[in-house]
């Protein structure tokens, strides 16, 4: 039996509580709900992890690191439209927003973040965002023409002033992924998924990896986020991991497994998408999971 240290970082305590609750409770699928990051005390209802317990400093560090991963920590990068994509990406987590009429395979996360922000009583969300059912720009060219216009400037200003709110949303999304993964995973893989998750969560950078990867590539349970029947989200990475010891070895193996899953995604992707151009950046991001925070 693995022996765990008796003194834990605040980051490890956060996800170890989530893990303990998951093991004790029946898995619940919350695909259609927006996770709440409101503080909770003590025991929770079935399938709901307890309070994250993350300090303000820890959350700030995670949020800044995610922002750096997505767009170099720049304000301009808070509203972006990547080459080869059919939609823009907003915020520190590059939450995607579909134009009207486009139905993609990826989970559309920007409307979910805005709903979360409104539920939290956030002030200053640009009115044009809350009144828009869809991204108002149909393509990258029109988006770029308006990049320095009043609408996108106002959105960037709001996002730059609400980094903690976005971080809370990302952490809450990661926490809500656990019961979904356990419900969706093949029965034969669930014990290994649980053990790998626990091994990773024994370090600060491992905890950051579990939070960041869900925002980066999803939890792996969405059947449309697969090529040739194979996915690349958190569930798939946990299933791909080799058997290593808990701690930094597990964090390093998680980083390696994530790169293997993303390389497989590139091989399975439609050639016209040219996803190989993202390989170096994806690998660089995964490498941060093996490095101390």
N, C-alpha and C positions, 0 to 999 in steps of 0.2 A: 504493500500500500504506500502511495506517495505521501511523504511527510511534508507539510507546508509550514512556512515560517510563522512564528507567533506574533510578529509585528508586521503589519501590512500598511502599504501606502493608501492614502485616501482614494486613489484611482482604483486600486484593486478592491478595496472594500465596496466601492460602488457596484462593480459588476459581479463580485462574488455574492452579494445579496441577491441580485437578479438571478444568478445561477441557482442559488439555494432554493429560491421561491419556485423556479421553473421545475426543478427536480421533484419538489414536494407536491406540486399541483398539476392537475390535468391540463394539457395544452389547449389553448383557446385561439382560434383563428380570428384576427382583428383586421382583416384585409380592408374592410370598408370604413374603418374608423381612423380618426386623426389622433395620434398618441398625445396624451396630456403630460406635461412635465410639472404640474402643480405638486408641491411637496405632499408626501403622504407619511404618516407616522405608524410605526409598529407593523403588525401583521396586515396582510392584504387579502383581497378576495382571490378566488381561484384563477391562476394563470397571470395575475398582474404582479410584476416585480415591485418591490418596495422602493422607497425614495433612493435616488442616485447617491446622495451623500457627498457629492463632489463639492469641494470648496470653490469659492468664486475665482480664486487664483488658478485652480486646476481647469475650470471651465474656460477661463480666458486663454490659457495656454493651448488647450485643445482647439478652441475656435480660431485662434491666430494661426495655428499649424494647418488647419483645414483650409483657411483662406489662402495661405501661402501655397499649399498644394494645388489649389484650383486655379489661381490667377496671380501668383507671385505676391499676394498681399496688396495689390493695387486697388485703388478706388475705381479706376476705369474698368478693371476686370469684374466688377460687381454686376455689370450688364454686358453680356458677351454673346456673340453668335459664331460658333466655331465653323471653320471650313468643313464642308461635307455633311453638315447636320441640317435638319429641316426645321429647327426651332432654336430660340435663344436660351441661354442659361443665366439665371439671376442669383445674386447673393454670394456669400462666402462659400456655400456648398454647391454652387452652380445648379440650382434647382431649375428643372426644365419646364418650359411653358409652350404649349402647342398653339400654332396659329389655327384659326377657324378652318375646319374641313380636314385637318391632318389628324390621322389616328396612327400613332406610332406604337412600337412594341414596348417602349420604356414607360415606367411609372411616371406620370406627370406630377412633379413634386412642388412646383411653385404655387399653384392654387392651394395645395395642402398647407404649405407654410403660411400663406396669407390667412387661411382659415384659423390656423393655430394662433397667429398674431392677433387676430380679432378676438378670439376666445380669451386671450390673455389681456385684453383691453389696451393693446398697443395704440398709441396716438401717433398721428402724422403719416399714416399710410396714404400715399397719393390717391386722391379720389378717382382718378382715371383707372387705377389698378383695381380698386374694389368694384367699379362699375363695369369692368371688362370681363366678359365671360371667357374670352380667349385672348391670346397674344394678338395685339392689333396690327402687327407687321406681318405680311404674308411671306416675306423672304428676307434673306440677309441684306440684299441691296437696299431695300426700303428701310430696314433697321439701321444700317450704317448711315444713310442720309440723315436720319433723325437722331443720331447718336449724341450730338451735343445740343439737341433741342430741349425744351423745358420739361417734357414728360420723363425722359430718361435721366436727365440731370436730377430731377426731384426724386426719382426712384433710387438712384445711387446715393443721394444724400441720406435718404431714409435708411437704406441698408447699412451704410457706413456708421450710422449712429445707433444701430441696433444689432451689433455683433453678438452680444450675449443672448438676445432673444433667438437669433438664428442658431446659435450653439445649443441652446436648450431644445430647440426643435430637432436638431440632428441627434442629440443624445436620446431624446424621447423616442425617436424613430428607431434607433438602434436597440433600445430596451424592448420595444414592442415586437422586434423581429424574432426574439427567442422562442416564444410559444408558437409562432407561425412556422419556424424552421422545424421544430419538433413534430408538429402536426403533418408537415409536408414531406419530411425525410423518409426514405425507405426504412421499414422497421428494423432491418438488420444493421442499419448504420447509426441508429439513434444513440446507442451507448457510446460509440466512438466519437460522435459529434459532441456529446456532453463532456466526455473526458478531454477532448482537444480544446474545447472552449475553456474549461477550467484551467488547463495547463497554461494557456495563453494569458489568462486574466491574472496570473500571479506576478506580473510586472506592470509598471506604469506604462511603458511603451506598448505592451501587449494589450492593455485596456484601451489605449488610444487607437490601436489598430482595429479592434472590434467595433469601436464607435465610428471611426473614419471609413472603414471599408463598406459598411452598409450605405453610407451616404455616397460613396464613390461608385460602387457597382451593385448595390441592392442586396436584399437578403437571400436572393436565389430561389424564392418560392414562386415567383411570377412565371407561369408557363410560356408567356410570350417573350420573355427575356432569355431566349435560348437559340442556339444555332444547331441544326441537325440533332435536336433533342438533348443537347448538352449546354448547361449554364455555366455561369462564372461568378455568381453572387456568393455571399458568405456561406451558405449551406454547402455549396460545391467545394469551396476552399477547405472547409472543415473536414469534408469527406476525403479530400485529396491528400491531406497531411500524412506524413510518415510518422511512425511511433518514436517520439523523442521524450526527453525528460521535461518536466514543468519548468517554467521560468524563461530565461533568455533563449534557451535552446528551442522552446516552443514558439516564442515570438519570431525567431529567425526562420523556423520551418514554416510558420504561417506566411511570412513574406515570400518564401520560396514557392510554396503551394499556390499562393495568389498569382505569382508570375506564371506558373505552369498553366493555371486555369485561363489566364488572359491570353497566353500564347495559343492555347487550344481554341479560344474564341476567335482569334485572328485567323487561324488555319481554317476554321469552319465557316467564317463569315463570307457573304457574297463578295467576290473579287471586286466588283464595281464600287464597293464602299471604301476600298483602300485602307482598311483599318491598320495595316502594318505601320502606317505613318505615326500612329499613336504609341507604338510599342515602347520606345525609349522613355517617354514621359510616364507611361504606366509603370514601367519597371522602377524608375526613379522614385515614384510615390510608394511603391511596395517596399523598396529598400528602407524607407524611413521607419517601417514597423519593427525592424531589427535593431534600430538605434535607440539609445536611451533618450528620454524626453529632455 
